[in-house]
Amino acid sequence: MNDRKLPVGIQSFAEIRREGYLYVDKTDIIWRLANRG
């Protein structure tokens, strides 16, 4: 099981990476929602 923290309220990608927070890239999902009506 993954015990990584969620970056609630953290806006800095550098801090997310440096502190080992869990990051999920949702770019593809958002692109599909925007472009498929």
N, C-alpha and C positions, 0 to 999 in steps of 0.2 A: 504494500500500500504506500502511496505517496504522501509524505507528511509536509509538503511544501506549503508555505503561507500564501493566502490570496492577497493581492495588492489593493485592498479596499482604500480608496481615497488617495492613492499615490499616482501622480501624473507624470513622473519622470521615468522614462524607459531605462535610463542609466541606473537609477536607484533600484528598479525592479530587478535588473540583471545582477547588480552588485550585491544585493541583499538576498538573492536566491528565491524570490517570489515566483509563483506559478504564473506563466503568461500564456494566453491562448490567442493566437492570431485569427481573427474572424473576418479578415479582409475579403476572402473568397465568398464567404456566406453573404456578406453585405453587398458585394458586387452582384451576385446572382439575384438577390432580392430586388435590387434597384433596376436591373436590366431585364427582368422577366415579367415585369408588371405584377 
